[in-house]
Amino acid sequence: ALRNLVARLSTSGVLYLSFPISKQSRIEFNAHRVISISESLDIFAQMDLEVINFVYVDDDGLLQQPSNLSELDSLNTYNLNYGCGIWTLVHK
């Protein structure tokens, strides 16, 4: 699905994307994918997408904004069980 979205972006085109995130990537009931931040960043790199903004909704339903994109918790995904990552990406 992401490949199809990126194919429709022009160079420097902006993509707003959100999906479930967790400390461990997995597939939930009925094929819902939950993806860690580290796997997300790997996928974005393969698709020539650069992260220009990231916020997330934590397990308590609170909106969180990391202070610095270079310090995203890609190892533990903020210890989330089932959060929502909200990404702003630009096509290189």
N, C-alpha and C positions, 0 to 999 in steps of 0.2 A: 504494500500500500504506500509506504513512504517513497519507494522508487518511482511510483506513478505521480505522486505529488511533486517530487523534485524534477521530474521530466517536464513538468508544466511551468517551472520557475525559470525566469530569465536570469542571466548573470546579475548578481546583486539583488535578486528578488528576495523578499522576506516571507518566511513561513512561520505562522503561529501554530504551535502544536502542543497538545496536552495528552497525557496518558498516565495510567497507574504506575507508580514507582515503589520499590521496596529494596531492602538491603540485599535480597536474594531474588534474582530473576526466576520466574516460574509461569506456568499456565494454570489459571484458575478454572473453575467449572465453566463449561460451555465455551472453551477456547479463548477466554479473556487473558491477554498477556499482561504481566506485571514485570517491569524491566528495571534493573538497577541503574544507577547513574553511570557507572563505569561502562556497562554494556551500551547504554544510550550514546555516550560519547564516542565509543568505537563505531557504532552504526552511523552516527553523524559524519565522522571522519571519512568513512567509506563512500558516503553520498556527497562529499565535498560541501558539507554544511558547517558553518561556523556559528557557535553559540554567542549571541550578543546580549541575551538576558535570560535569567532563570529565576523563577519563584516556585514555591511548592506549598501545597496544603498538607499539613502534618496529620498524624493519626487522630489528633484531637479536633480536627476541622479548622485549625488556625492557619492563616496565610503567613508564610515565612519567606523572607528575602535574604539570601546570603549576601554578606557585605562585599565579597570579591569573587568574581567568576573563576579566578585562578586557584581559589581555595575551596572549590566544591568538594564535598565529602564523597569522593568517588569510591572509596574503600568500603564505607558502611552505609551510604545513602541515608545519613542522619538517623540510622537505626529504625527506619520506618518499616512497618508491617504492610500497610496499604495506604500510601499517600497518593497525591496527584502532582506530577511534575508539569509545569507550564513553561514552555520553551519559546523563545524568539530566536529564530535561526535565519541566517543569510546564506544564499547560494554563492559559492566562490566562483 
